[in-house]
Amino acid sequence: MRKFFEIGGIVAGAVLIAFGIASIVMSVNGRSTVNDSLKQEQIVGTPDMTPSAIAGEVKADKAAQTKLFAQLHAAGVKIAPSPIVTPSCSVAGDTVNSGSEARCFARYMRIHTFAASSGLTYSQMGRYIAKPDTPIQYTDGLGATSDPKYALTDPKTQQPMNNGRRDLWVTYTALTTALNSSYMASQIALFGLVVGIALLLSGIGFLILAIGGALEGARLAFGLRESAKTGGVATQA
């Protein structure tokens, strides 16, 4: 049985080391793939993508949002404004080639998109361009509505005309989702790297214990205790 446990410990250690090395290699490859994919897009942060440079735009966005929502609430429209937060990171002039930089770029894109929508999100904007005489309670406050009977009609297609600001949010959402996915993939790769190192160290520890005779030492200690009880002398088999 002692030999069986020694062999089992060696096998377990070898398996843990193999899994640890595989996890480390996969994590490094995954993180490299994310960084290479971002680099291929040649995304460069604009000069205003620093907390101080974007402060003026954030202030203007908040002012426009406050004014617009005050008008909507006065008309009986009960919707809550989405927070406009100044990013704490900076990517101004930097090439976005890592998950953290991608997430930072996405946060600045949100500020820029709010500037075009006066603080409205995609779900708060109307689907169609509203007729000029549409009551404000049937609009989003920016001249758009989701009610087809108040929408302008395209003379060519005879269909309601789409709201361009809402289309802008669709583009923003698609781009930021891809950028945030890159950040998530990068973090998962980092987690896999940490797990791989832990497995590797655990496997090495198993091997040291198995090869170094930890079981033998435990057997001898047990034999000495038994000899003390019986008054005999423990000898090594």
DOMISE-934098 format. One line per 5 residues: number of its first residue (from 1); their letters; for each residue x, y, z of C-alpha. Coordinates in nm, 3 decimals, padded with zeros to 5 digits. Layout:
# residues N
NUM = A = X:Y:Z | ...;
This chain:
# residues 237
1 = MRKFF = 00.000:00.000:00.000 | 00.286:00.238:00.078 | 00.431:00.188:-00.269 | 00.085:00.238:-00.419 | 00.043:00.573:-00.244;
6 = EIGGI = 00.393:00.683:-00.344 | 00.320:00.606:-00.710 | -00.019:00.776:-00.680 | 00.144:01.089:-00.539 | 00.396:01.098:-00.822;
11 = VAGAV = 00.123:01.053:-01.084 | -00.096:01.320:-00.922 | 00.196:01.562:-00.913 | 00.281:01.496:-01.276 | -00.082:01.549:-01.382;
16 = LIAFG = -00.104:01.876:-01.189 | 00.220:01.998:-01.345 | 00.094:01.906:-01.693 | -00.237:02.085:-01.635 | -00.055:02.386:-01.492;
21 = IASIV = 00.177:02.415:-01.791 | -00.115:02.372:-02.033 | -00.317:02.639:-01.851 | -00.025:02.883:-01.856 | 00.040:02.827:-02.228;
26 = MSVNG = -00.330:02.866:-02.316 | -00.360:03.182:-02.105 | -00.053:03.342:-02.262 | -00.178:03.252:-02.612 | -00.526:03.385:-02.534;
31 = RSTVN = -00.397:03.716:-02.402 | -00.164:03.747:-02.701 | -00.455:03.684:-02.939 | -00.662:03.958:-02.776 | -00.377:04.207:-02.793;
36 = DSLKQ = -00.292:04.120:-03.155 | -00.657:04.150:-03.262 | -00.687:04.492:-03.102 | -00.361:04.606:-03.257 | -00.489:04.513:-03.605;
41 = EQIVG = -00.783:04.753:-03.565 | -00.538:05.046:-03.525 | -00.754:05.221:-03.266 | -00.589:05.535:-03.128 | -00.728:05.740:-02.841;
46 = TPDMT = -00.834:06.095:-02.927 | -00.663:06.389:-02.751 | -00.962:06.443:-02.518 | -00.945:06.092:-02.371 | -00.797:06.196:-02.039;
51 = PSAIA = -00.997:06.279:-01.722 | -00.899:06.645:-01.735 | -00.949:06.692:-02.110 | -01.293:06.530:-02.111 | -01.415:06.724:-01.806;
56 = GEVKA = -01.567:07.006:-02.014 | -01.764:06.765:-02.233 | -01.886:06.571:-01.930 | -02.007:06.895:-01.772 | -02.187:06.994:-02.093;
61 = DKAAQ = -02.344:06.646:-02.124 | -02.473:06.664:-01.768 | -02.616:07.011:-01.821 | -02.795:06.905:-02.141 | -02.926:06.591:-01.971;
66 = TKLFA = -03.054:06.784:-01.669 | -03.236:07.034:-01.890 | -03.389:06.768:-02.115 | -03.511:06.548:-01.830 | -03.659:06.850:-01.651;
71 = QLHAA = -03.869:06.919:-01.963 | -03.975:06.555:-01.992 | -04.067:06.529:-01.623 | -04.269:06.853:-01.650 | -04.462:06.693:-01.937;
76 = GVKIA = -04.535:06.384:-01.726 | -04.276:06.152:-01.880 | -04.136:05.938:-01.598 | -03.790:05.820:-01.700 | -03.467:05.833:-01.501;
81 = PSPIV = -03.140:05.972:-01.637 | -02.843:05.741:-01.682 | -02.530:05.845:-01.487 | -02.260:06.027:-01.684 | -01.930:05.940:-01.517;
86 = TPSCS = -01.586:06.079:-01.595 | -01.342:05.792:-01.668 | -01.042:05.772:-01.438 | -00.814:05.615:-01.702 | -00.639:05.773:-02.001;
91 = VAGDT = -00.571:05.657:-02.358 | -00.515:05.989:-02.532 | -00.277:05.934:-02.824 | -00.224:05.570:-02.727 | -00.276:05.272:-02.957;
96 = VNSGS = -00.537:05.044:-02.801 | -00.368:04.704:-02.787 | -00.473:04.556:-02.453 | -00.796:04.466:-02.278 | -00.766:04.740:-02.016;
101 = EARCF = -00.707:05.006:-02.282 | -01.004:04.874:-02.482 | -01.231:04.911:-02.178 | -01.099:05.261:-02.115 | -01.163:05.362:-02.478;
106 = ARYMR = -01.519:05.228:-02.452 | -01.587:05.446:-02.146 | -01.483:05.758:-02.336 | -01.701:05.654:-02.631 | -01.999:05.662:-02.396;
111 = IHTFA = -01.926:06.026:-02.309 | -01.904:06.115:-02.678 | -02.231:05.938:-02.755 | -02.411:06.115:-02.471 | -02.308:06.444:-02.631;
116 = ASSGL = -02.510:06.350:-02.940 | -02.813:06.229:-02.745 | -02.828:06.494:-02.470 | -02.796:06.222:-02.208 | -03.054:05.981:-02.347;
121 = TYSQM = -02.971:05.612:-02.381 | -03.081:05.387:-02.668 | -03.396:05.265:-02.491 | -03.501:05.621:-02.402 | -03.487:05.758:-02.757;
126 = GRYIA = -03.774:05.742:-03.004 | -03.755:05.505:-03.299 | -03.877:05.756:-03.556 | -03.844:06.125:-03.637 | -04.151:06.297:-03.494;
131 = KPDTP = -04.377:06.544:-03.674 | -04.310:06.906:-03.576 | -04.641:06.945:-03.388 | -04.609:06.627:-03.182 | -04.678:06.685:-02.807;
136 = IQYTD = -04.361:06.646:-02.601 | -04.508:06.366:-02.389 | -04.514:06.149:-02.702 | -04.153:06.226:-02.789 | -03.812:06.178:-02.631;
141 = GLGAT = -03.767:06.554:-02.604 | -03.530:06.560:-02.902 | -03.784:06.539:-03.181 | -03.822:06.162:-03.202 | -04.110:05.932:-03.115;
146 = SDPKY = -04.183:05.561:-03.090 | -04.548:05.604:-03.190 | -04.585:05.556:-03.569 | -04.888:05.787:-03.588 | -04.671:06.082:-03.480;
151 = ALTDP = -04.379:05.987:-03.706 | -04.274:06.157:-04.027 | -04.321:05.939:-04.334 | -04.055:05.881:-04.596 | -04.209:05.996:-04.926;
156 = KTQQP = -04.031:05.720:-05.118 | -04.103:05.420:-04.898 | -04.411:05.551:-04.717 | -04.259:05.416:-04.395 | -04.178:05.606:-04.074;
161 = MNNGR = -03.837:05.774:-04.088 | -03.578:05.624:-03.853 | -03.418:05.833:-03.581 | -03.050:05.882:-03.669 | -02.950:05.944:-03.308;
166 = RDLWV = -03.080:05.601:-03.213 | -02.883:05.443:-03.496 | -02.573:05.611:-03.354 | -02.634:05.433:-03.023 | -02.660:05.100:-03.207;
171 = TYTAL = -02.315:05.161:-03.355 | -02.180:05.268:-03.016 | -02.322:04.959:-02.846 | -02.174:04.724:-03.105 | -01.826:04.878:-03.079;
176 = TTALN = -01.818:04.902:-02.701 | -01.947:04.546:-02.664 | -01.653:04.426:-02.874 | -01.410:04.638:-02.672 | -01.549:04.522:-02.338;
181 = SSYMA = -01.542:04.162:-02.460 | -01.171:04.207:-02.528 | -01.126:04.327:-02.171 | -01.322:04.030:-02.035 | -01.119:03.786:-02.247;
186 = SQIAL = -00.798:03.946:-02.125 | -00.906:03.911:-01.761 | -01.009:03.549:-01.811 | -00.667:03.479:-01.962 | -00.505:03.641:-01.659;
191 = FGLVV = -00.716:03.426:-01.427 | -00.615:03.116:-01.623 | -00.251:03.216:-01.582 | -00.288:03.244:-01.205 | -00.467:02.908:-01.189;
196 = GIALL = -00.197:02.750:-01.405 | 00.079:02.873:-01.173 | -00.115:02.741:-00.872 | -00.154:02.400:-01.036 | 00.212:02.393:-01.131;
201 = LSGIG = 00.326:02.470:-00.777 | 00.080:02.217:-00.633 | 00.213:01.948:-00.867 | 00.572:02.022:-00.770 | 00.471:02.002:-00.405;
206 = FLILA = 00.307:01.662:-00.460 | 00.621:01.531:-00.628 | 00.847:01.655:-00.351 | 00.631:01.491:-00.088 | 00.602:01.164:-00.278;
211 = IGGAL = 00.965:01.132:-00.386 | 01.105:01.277:-00.063 | 00.957:00.996:00.146 | 00.679:01.179:00.327 | 00.478:00.857:00.345;
216 = EGARL = 00.778:00.669:00.476 | 00.827:00.928:00.747 | 00.462:00.899:00.845 | 00.492:00.518:00.859 | 00.798:00.534:01.085;
221 = AFGLR = 00.630:00.783:01.316 | 00.327:00.557:01.341 | 00.554:00.256:01.415 | 00.732:00.444:01.693 | 00.401:00.530:01.856;
226 = ESAKT = 00.291:00.167:01.841 | 00.621:00.047:01.994 | 00.584:00.295:02.274 | 00.245:00.149:02.359 | 00.370:-00.213:02.356;
231 = GGVAT = 00.709:-00.148:02.505 | 00.886:-00.287:02.199 | 01.140:-00.130:01.962 | 01.028:-00.006:01.622 | 01.243:-00.117:01.335;
236 = QA = 01.236:-00.013:00.971 | 01.102:-00.278:00.733;
